[in-house]
Every structure is written in structure tokens, then in C-alpha cells.
Amino acid sequence: MKRLVLLIGTVFLALLHVPPAAGQRTIVTLLHFSDYHSHALPFYSEGQANTAGIARALAYLKPLADDPHTLIFNGGDTMNHGAPAWSDKYQCTEWSWWNGIVDAMAFGNHDADYGPEVFARCRAQITYPILSANTLDPQGQPVSQYDGKTYAVFAVGSVRIGVFALAGSDFERLVRPEFRPVPGATFADRVQVARQIVQALRTDERVNAVVLIGHALYEDDVALAQAVLGIDIIFGTHSHRREELTFIPETKTVIISPFQYLTYLSRLELTFTNDILSDVKGRLVRMDDTLPQDSKVAQQVMQMQTDLEADPQYAHLFQRIGEASVELSTQGQVSGESTLGNFVMDIIRTAAQVHMAIATSSGFREPIPPGTIHEETLRSALPYPNRILVYAMTGTQMQNLLDYSVSRSGSDFFSQVSGVRFRIKGNKAVDMQILKDPANPATGYSPLDPLATYKVATTDFQGLVAGGYKEIFAQAMYRDTGLEVRDQVRRFIQVNSPVTARLDGRITVAASKEN
């Protein structure tokens, strides 16, 4: 039987450890989801309608939760202020639905979206621990401690599984001080804290496997695994990355990432031989319409959605703003162009009258399906109301900008663009062509001049906040246009429906012989 070795309230759950017989094999199943962001209803994703939904995920996980050899984890980011509207109306209502199912949850940056009072109320309604070992109060003490520990140890038969979570390196920028779990909370160095925890788990707790359940960018997790020995498994979060089970280079650590919004669950099977981890197998399980929903939860979700749409505070979000004649897809946006990215970036470039527009793919969260577009559809696709900034940049600075984007290929920090065409060769953007005249795109493109000055539009997030990009943009002067991305896209849809978009070769990959 699995047991959590920590103090919750006044109840201590002890572990009875029985040495295994010679050659004894123990199989432990681990499941993980992350970045739910209040997507309670099934929705359109990756070209398929009726995907995901919390009722479907619960139906899949409930029977597994009863298995004493199974552990289930939530990687955090359960809410999202401003989009979808469900989040603003119901906040953490679903947290308690996971009681008896989830064994531990990582603290995600959006779990603080409604401030410390709401966070405290949310935490009071759940029976599973929230982990974030490097989230500290103003006195430098961990915010989340259980029996004086910042991790959890689970007993599964004779096997002990150590589980911990860490806030990402970008939380300091993303989570405003007044909204943190306690006012004035800070985020300690991930590597330093991880070393301490892995040492404690391996030496003091004598665990048989160490598991990190979130919540950080993919690059943070890779760097952590390479810097800290002894982490067996990382469940990827925060980057909204979809990745099957794979080894992190230069390590013995495996990572798997379940994309977003319950579209996938990560499912791993750990084999222990004489209590030594001997094999890890696993895959992503798609929550598509071939899987049943929990009928009771589905009915409750539909009633709550009906109430939401009838609420005068939110009813306007479900009004039609236009039509899409094709799917505006996010497919391909983390390594090349996407139809949604092309559509939005062309609108931004035209509105700002610039040579090039650029924005991280992290701002494009869902496709816009063909058919009626509601305000809520638009907000689901573009959940962040970013302002448009215009920079005066040299050709050399633009080259650095696009080279950095290419270096982030495979993550949601890869950028979508307009007004520029280039090939990806190795880790560089080559053969770059820039729009000649922002006021007259029909004049075509010309090669990038390193010494010339161009007008470049981006979001306030990318220009002022996003690590790696903001340092490049800081070398140039900018003006705030006062325009918001979502407003410009909405206006375009209203005027030009039915809207369409296509892939046009603005980003291509060099042939393998050239790489």
C-alpha cells in the first residue's frame, strides 16, 4: 500500500519498510498532468474537437488512484486570471475534486493569480500537499513544509519514492510580490535547493527513486538535471511542451512533458529489482473523445458553464465576434511557423507599420477552430493582453534576436514572426530577407543590412520581461504604441470575417546536408 511519509495536521502516516526477497520486482505507476489553466470543458485541440475536459481526466484517473502501486501528481498552474472566464468565476473550485486522487501538487506561477488570501483558502480545501521547496517567506523559510520537510516521501510496497517541486527561475519576474502565497515571498536558487533536497532524499530518507514534478521551463529542468546528480525522473511543466519520454543529454535523468490543459497525461511504469530502479517506461496518453467522461462531473461542469455564460459579468465573452473559414492552428509554432502565428503577427506588423514583428510562441495557447469565433475563443487563443512596443534596431541586433529565437527551438520561447523570411541552419537564422517598405508590403523583401536601422514590433512581455530577449531589446530604444495585441486581432476578425491564414514559408529549415 502506498503511504505518504509526512505530517499533515496532526496525523502522522508512518512507513513499515520490509526488505524484499532476493530478485523481488516492484512495479510502480506514476501519472502526471500540468498546466490545466481552468480548462474544465472539452475543447478543440490539435485538429480534434471534444478533447480533454476535467470529467474525462477524472474518469481516467479515479480507478488508478485506488491502486496502491500508483501515484498521481499535478504539476501546477491550475488557474489563469483573465482567461478562460471559468478561472475568474470559479478560481480553484476544482482543487477539491482531486482529493483522494492526486498525491501531491507543484506550486505554479498562475496558482498565485488571485493573491495570498485566495491561495490560503484554496489550500485549506485540499488533502494533498502543495510542494515548492524554493518558495520562501520573507524570513527565508520555505512556505510549504510538511513535518518540517519541503518534499514528500511515498511508500509503495517496499519502495520509497521521493518527490519534490521547485519554482522556475522566472517566477521572480512572473509573480508580483503582493500576489505570492505569502506577501513578500521570494524564490531561492533552484540548483542549490535541489542539491540539498536530493542529498536529504538519498541519504536521510534512503529513497529508491527521486522525482521532480514541476514547475519550470524546459531549459531550467535540463540545466537542473545536468547540474544535480540523483534525479531519476522529471515531469515537465510550465513550457506547455509535448514530449514523450526521453533522456536528458549528459544525464541519467528521463523527462516527459504532457503539453497543456489535460490534453495529455504522462504515464510511467517504474520497475524496481531488489528495490533498485532498473527500468522506466512510459508514454503520453491523449485524453481524446474515445475515452469516457465521469458523468456526474460532466453534468456539474455543464451546469457551471451555463451559469457562467448567464452571469452578466461574463456573458459578453460568449458573443460572436466573427468567423474562421479554416483552423488557425498552433501546430509547428515551437520550431517554425504556424497559421495562428502568421495570422496574428501579420496583424501586429500592419497595425504598428514596422519592418518586422516578433512574439514568443508562449502567447499562442490554443488554435482557433473553423466556425464561429466568440470573444472567449479569442481569449483562449491569446490569453495575455500584451501591448505592442516598437523598437528601432540595427540589422545586427535583429540577427541576434532571431538567432536567440532559433536557439530556443522546441520550446515556447521560439518566436513567431512577420515581415521577415529566413532559414534555420544549425542554431542560426540565415539568408534573412526583410520587408522593404512597411507601408507597402507589395514592394517585397531585401537582404538584411547589418548597419541599417529597422522598425521592429514586439509585445511588452518579450521586450521587457522575457529572459534572453529583453537583454537584446534593451540595447535599442522603443516606444509604446498603446495598442494591445488582442484588440487588434479582434478588430481584424470583426472587419474581415470569415478570416483565413496559411503557411507561407517565412521560416524554413535548411536541408540536413547543410546543417
C-alpha positions in Angstrom: 0.0 0.0 0.0 1.3 3.5 -0.9 1.9 5.8 2.1 2.9 9.4 2.3 5.6 9.9 4.9 4.9 13.3 6.3 2.9 15.2 8.9 -0.4 16.6 7.7 -2.2 18.5 10.5 -1.8 16.2 13.5 -1.9 12.8 11.7 1.5 11.0 11.1 1.5 8.4 8.4 4.3 6.0 9.2 6.2 3.7 6.9 6.7 0.0 7.5 9.8 -1.0 5.5 10.2 -4.7 4.8 13.3 -5.8 2.9 12.5 -7.6 -0.3 13.2 -11.2 -1.1 16.0 -12.0 -3.5 15.1 -11.0 -7.0 11.9 -9.3 -5.9 10.4 -6.9 -8.5 8.1 -4.0 -7.7 6.3 -2.0 -10.4 5.2 1.5 -9.6 3.0 3.5 -11.9 3.3 7.3 -11.9 0.9 9.7 -13.6 1.2 13.4 -14.0 -0.7 16.3 -15.6 0.2 20.0 -15.6 -0.9 23.5 -16.8 -4.6 22.9 -16.6 -5.4 26.6 -16.5 -9.1 26.1 -15.7 -9.9 24.2 -18.9 -12.8 22.3 -17.3 -14.8 21.8 -20.6 -13.7 19.6 -23.5 -12.4 21.8 -26.3 -10.8 21.9 -29.8 -7.1 20.9 -29.8 -4.7 19.6 -32.4 -7.4 19.4 -35.1 -9.8 17.5 -32.9 -13.0 18.7 -31.1 -14.2 17.3 -27.8 -10.6 16.9 -26.4 -9.7 16.7 -22.7 -12.0 18.2 -20.1 -11.7 17.6 -16.3 -14.5 15.0 -16.3 -12.6 12.9 -18.8 -9.3 13.1 -16.9 -11.1 12.3 -13.6 -12.7 9.2 -15.2 -9.3 8.0 -16.3 -7.5 8.6 -13.1 -10.1 7.6 -10.4 -9.7 3.8 -10.9 -5.9 4.2 -10.9 -6.0 6.2 -7.7 -7.3 3.1 -5.9 -4.2 1.1 -6.9 -1.7 1.1 -4.0 1.1 0.9 -6.6 0.1 4.1 -8.3 1.0 7.7 -7.6 -0.7 10.7 -9.3 0.8 14.2 -9.5 -0.3 17.7 -10.5 2.4 20.0 -11.9 0.6 23.2 -11.1 -0.8 26.2 -13.0 -4.4 25.2 -12.2 -5.8 28.7 -12.8 -5.3 31.7 -15.1 -6.5 35.1 -14.3 -8.4 36.7 -17.2 -8.7 33.7 -19.5 -10.7 31.5 -19.6 -13.6 33.2 -17.8 -14.1 30.0 -15.8 -11.0 30.8 -13.9 -12.2 34.2 -12.8 -15.6 33.0 -11.7 -14.6 29.7 -10.1 -10.9 30.1 -9.3 -9.8 26.9 -7.5 -13.1 25.1 -7.2 -11.7 22.0 -8.9 -8.9 21.6 -6.4 -11.1 19.6 -4.1 -12.3 17.4 -6.9 -8.8 15.9 -6.9 -8.9 14.9 -3.2 -8.3 11.2 -2.9 -6.8 11.1 -6.4 -3.8 13.5 -6.5 -0.9 12.6 -4.2 1.0 15.9 -4.5 0.8 19.1 -6.4 3.6 21.6 -7.5 3.0 25.3 -7.0 2.8 27.0 -10.4 3.1 30.7 -11.0 -0.6 31.1 -12.0 -1.7 29.4 -8.8 -1.0 32.8 -7.2 -3.1 34.8 -9.7 -5.7 35.8 -7.2 -3.4 36.6 -4.3 -2.4 35.1 -0.9 -5.9 35.1 0.7 -7.4 33.1 -2.1 -4.4 30.8 -2.2 -4.8 30.1 1.5 -8.5 29.4 1.0 -7.7 27.1 -1.9 -5.0 25.2 0.1 -7.4 24.7 3.0 -9.8 22.7 0.9 -7.4 20.0 -0.3 -6.0 16.9 1.3 -2.8 16.6 -0.8 0.4 18.6 -0.2 1.5 21.6 -2.4 5.2 21.4 -2.9 7.7 24.2 -3.9 10.9 23.8 -2.0 12.5 27.1 -3.1 9.5 29.3 -2.5 10.4 31.2 0.7 8.6 33.5 3.1 10.2 37.0 4.0 12.2 35.3 6.8 13.7 32.9 4.3 11.8 29.8 5.4 10.0 27.5 3.0 6.3 28.5 2.5 5.3 24.8 2.2 6.6 22.5 4.8 5.2 19.1 6.0 6.7 17.6 9.1 9.4 20.2 8.7 10.2 18.9 5.2 9.9 20.5 1.8 9.4 17.3 -0.1 7.2 14.2 0.2 8.2 10.5 0.5 5.7 7.9 -0.6 5.9 4.2 0.3 4.8 1.8 -2.4 5.3 -1.7 -1.1 8.9 -1.9 -0.1 9.9 1.0 -2.4 10.2 4.6 -1.2 9.6 7.4 -3.8 10.9 10.9 -3.0 9.0 13.7 -4.7 9.7 17.5 -4.8 8.9 20.6 -6.8 10.7 23.9 -7.5 9.6 27.3 -8.7 11.1 28.2 -12.0 13.9 30.8 -12.5 11.4 33.2 -14.0 8.9 33.3 -11.0 10.6 36.4 -9.6 9.5 38.2 -12.8 6.2 36.5 -13.4 4.7 36.6 -9.9 4.2 40.0 -8.4 5.3 40.2 -4.7 1.8 41.1 -3.5 0.3 38.1 -5.2 2.7 35.4 -3.9 1.5 32.7 -1.5 2.5 34.9 1.4 3.3 38.7 0.8 6.9 39.3 0.2 7.8 35.7 -0.7 11.0 35.1 -2.7 12.3 32.3 -4.8 15.7 30.7 -3.9 18.2 29.3 -6.4 16.9 26.1 -7.9 20.2 24.3 -8.2 21.3 25.0 -4.6 17.9 23.9 -3.2 17.7 20.8 -5.4 21.2 19.6 -4.3 20.1 19.9 -0.6 16.8 18.0 -1.3 18.3 15.2 -3.4 21.0 14.7 -0.7 18.3 14.5 2.0 16.2 12.1 0.0 19.1 9.8 -0.9 21.0 9.9 2.4 18.4 10.6 5.1 15.3 9.2 3.6 17.0 6.4 1.7 14.5 6.7 -1.2 14.7 4.3 -4.1 13.8 7.0 -6.7 13.8 10.8 -6.9 11.0 12.5 -8.9 10.6 16.3 -9.7 7.0 17.2 -10.5 7.4 20.9 -11.6 7.2 23.9 -12.2 9.8 25.3 -14.5 10.7 26.0 -18.1 12.1 23.0 -20.1 15.5 24.7 -20.2 15.5 25.1 -16.4 14.8 21.4 -16.0 17.5 20.3 -18.4 20.1 22.6 -16.7 19.0 21.3 -13.3 19.4 17.6 -14.2 22.8 18.3 -15.7 23.9 20.2 -12.5 22.4 18.0 -9.8 23.0 14.2 -9.9 20.5 11.8 -8.5 17.2 13.0 -10.0 15.7 10.0 -11.8 12.5 11.5 -13.3 11.4 15.0 -14.3 7.8 15.6 -15.2 8.0 18.7 -17.5 5.7 21.7 -16.9 5.4 25.4 -17.5 6.7 25.3 -21.1 3.5 23.7 -22.3 5.8 21.3 -24.1 4.6 18.0 -25.5 7.3 15.4 -25.3 7.4 11.7 -25.0 9.8 10.0 -22.5 13.4 10.8 -23.3 16.8 11.0 -21.6 18.2 14.5 -20.8 21.6 14.7 -22.5 24.6 14.1 -20.3 22.5 12.7 -17.5 20.7 9.5 -16.4 17.5 11.6 -15.9 14.4 11.0 -18.0 11.9 13.7 -18.8 8.3 13.6 -20.1 6.0 16.5 -20.7 2.2 16.4 -21.1 1.5 19.5 -23.1 -1.3 21.5 -21.5 -5.0 21.7 -20.4 -5.3 18.0 -19.7 -5.0 17.2 -23.4 -2.4 14.5 -22.3 -1.4 12.7 -19.2 2.1 11.4 -18.6 2.1 7.8 -17.6 5.3 6.0 -16.4 6.0 2.5 -15.2 8.9 2.2 -12.9 10.4 -1.3 -12.3 12.5 -1.9 -9.1 14.5 -5.0 -8.8 15.6 -5.6 -5.2 14.4 -2.1 -4.5 16.8 -0.7 -7.2 15.3 1.3 -10.0 16.1 -0.9 -13.0 13.7 0.3 -15.8 11.5 3.3 -16.7 8.9 3.0 -19.5 6.2 5.4 -20.3 4.2 7.4 -22.8 1.8 10.3 -23.1 -1.9 9.3 -23.0 -4.2 11.6 -25.1 -7.4 12.5 -23.5 -9.5 12.3 -26.7 -13.1 11.6 -27.3 -12.6 7.8 -27.3 -12.2 8.0 -23.5 -15.3 8.3 -21.3 -16.1 11.1 -19.0 -17.2 11.0 -15.4 -20.9 11.6 -16.0 -21.6 13.2 -12.6 -18.7 15.6 -13.0 -19.5 16.3 -16.7 -23.1 17.3 -15.7 -21.7 19.5 -12.9 -19.3 21.2 -15.3 -22.0 21.9 -17.9 -24.3 23.4 -15.3 -21.4 25.6 -14.1 -20.7 26.7 -17.6 -24.3 27.5 -18.2 -24.3 29.7 -15.1 -21.1 31.3 -16.2 -22.5 32.2 -19.6 -25.6 33.6 -18.0 -23.7 35.7 -15.5 -23.9 39.4 -16.6 -20.3 39.9 -15.6 -19.1 37.3 -18.2 -22.0 37.0 -20.7 -20.3 39.3 -23.3 -17.4 36.9 -23.6 -19.7 34.4 -25.3 -20.9 36.8 -28.0 -19.9 36.2 -31.6 -17.1 38.4 -33.0 -16.6 36.7 -36.4 -15.9 33.5 -38.3 -12.9 31.5 -39.3 -13.1 29.7 -42.6 -10.1 27.4 -41.7 -8.5 26.2 -38.5 -5.9 28.8 -37.3 -3.6 26.2 -35.9 -0.7 26.4 -33.4 0.8 23.3 -34.9 4.6 23.8 -35.6 4.9 27.0 -33.6 7.7 25.9 -31.4 10.1 25.2 -34.2 8.7 27.0 -37.3 5.7 28.9 -38.4 2.1 28.2 -37.6 -1.1 29.5 -39.2 -2.2 31.2 -36.0 1.2 32.8 -35.5 1.3 34.0 -39.1 -2.3 35.4 -38.8 -1.6 37.3 -35.6 1.9 38.5 -36.4 0.8 39.9 -39.8 -1.9 41.9 -37.9 0.6 43.2 -35.4 3.1 44.2 -38.2 0.4 46.0 -40.1 -1.0 47.8 -37.1 2.4 49.0 -36.0 3.7 49.8 -39.5 7.0 48.1 -39.0 9.5 46.0 -41.0 9.3 43.0 -38.7 7.0 41.8 -35.9 8.1 39.1 -33.5 6.5 37.4 -30.5 7.2 34.3 -28.4 5.0 31.3 -29.2 4.1 31.2 -25.5 1.5 33.8 -26.2 -0.4 31.5 -28.6 -2.1 28.9 -26.4 -4.9 27.3 -28.4 -5.9 27.1 -32.1 -8.9 29.0 -33.3 -11.2 26.3 -34.8 -13.1 26.8 -38.0 -16.6 28.3 -37.5 -17.9 30.9 -35.1 -15.3 32.9 -33.1 -16.5 34.2 -29.7 -14.6 36.5 -27.5 -13.8 33.6 -25.2 -12.4 31.7 -28.3 -10.1 34.7 -28.9 -9.0 34.9 -25.3 -8.3 31.2 -25.1 -6.1 31.5 -28.2 -4.4 34.7 -26.9 -4.8 34.7 -23.1 -2.5 37.6 -22.4 -3.5 41.2 -23.4 0.1 42.2 -24.4 0.8 45.8 -25.6 2.7 46.4 -28.8 6.1 48.1 -28.5 8.1 49.4 -31.5 11.9 49.3 -31.3 14.5 50.9 -33.6 17.0 48.2 -34.2 20.1 47.7 -36.3 20.3 44.7 -38.7 22.9 43.2 -36.3 20.5 43.4 -33.4 17.8 41.8 -35.4 20.2 39.0 -36.4 20.9 38.5 -32.7 17.2 38.5 -31.9 16.4 35.8 -34.5 19.5 33.7 -33.6 18.3 33.7 -30.0 14.8 32.6 -31.2 16.4 29.7 -33.1 18.4 28.7 -30.0 15.0 28.2 -28.2 13.6 26.0 -30.9 11.5 23.2 -29.4 10.2 25.5 -26.6 7.5 28.1 -26.4 10.2 30.8 -26.3 10.7 30.2 -30.0 9.2 33.2 -31.8 6.6 33.7 -34.5 7.3 36.4 -37.0 6.1 38.7 -39.8 7.9 40.8 -42.3 11.0 38.6 -42.3 11.9 35.3 -44.1 14.8 33.1 -43.1 16.2 29.6 -42.9 17.2 27.8 -39.8 20.7 26.3 -40.2 22.1 24.7 -37.1 21.5 27.3 -34.4 21.4 30.3 -36.6 18.9 32.2 -38.7 20.5 32.6 -42.2 19.6 34.1 -45.6 17.5 36.7 -43.9 15.2 38.8 -46.0 13.4 41.9 -44.5 10.3 43.7 -45.8 11.4 46.7 -47.8 8.6 49.1 -47.0 6.3 48.6 -44.0 3.7 50.9 -45.6 3.7 48.9 -48.9 4.4 45.2 -48.5 3.9 44.6 -52.2 7.4 46.1 -52.7 8.8 42.8 -51.4 11.9 41.9 -49.4 15.6 42.7 -49.5 18.6 41.1 -47.7 19.2 42.2 -44.1 21.7 45.1 -43.9 23.6 44.8 -40.6 24.2 48.5 -40.4 20.8 49.7 -41.4 18.1 50.6 -38.8 14.7 48.9 -38.9 11.5 49.2 -37.1 10.6 46.1 -35.0 7.4 45.4 -33.2 7.1 43.0 -30.3 5.0 42.5 -27.1 5.7 44.2 -23.9 6.3 40.7 -22.4 9.0 39.9 -24.9 10.6 43.3 -24.9 10.7 43.9 -21.2 10.3 40.6 -19.4 11.2 37.5 -21.4 14.7 36.3 -20.4 17.2 36.3 -23.3 15.1 38.6 -25.4 14.8 41.5 -23.1 18.6 41.8 -22.9 18.8 42.2 -26.7 15.9 44.6 -26.8 17.4 46.6 -24.0 20.2 47.7 -26.5 17.6 49.6 -28.5 15.1 52.5 -28.0 11.4 51.8 -28.1 8.0 53.5 -28.0 4.8 52.1 -26.6 2.2 52.2 -29.3 -0.7 51.9 -26.7 -2.1 49.2 -28.9 -3.0 45.8 -27.4 -2.5 42.6 -29.5 -5.8 41.1 -28.7 -7.7 44.3 -29.5 -6.0 44.5 -33.0 -6.8 40.8 -33.7 -10.4 41.2 -32.6 -10.9 44.3 -34.8 -9.4 42.4 -37.8 -11.7 39.5 -37.3 -14.8 41.7 -37.0 -14.0 43.6 -40.2 -12.7 40.7 -42.3 -14.7 37.6 -41.4 -14.6 34.9 -42.5 -10.8 35.0 -41.7 -8.2 32.7 -43.0 -4.4 32.1 -42.8 -1.8 29.8 -44.3 1.8 28.7 -44.0 3.9 30.7 -46.5 7.4 29.6 -45.9 8.6 32.6 -43.9 10.5 30.2 -41.6 12.2 27.1 -43.2 14.8 24.6 -42.1 18.0 24.1 -44.0 18.4 20.7 -45.7 20.2 18.2 -43.4 23.3 18.2 -45.6 23.8 21.9 -44.8 23.4 21.5 -41.1 
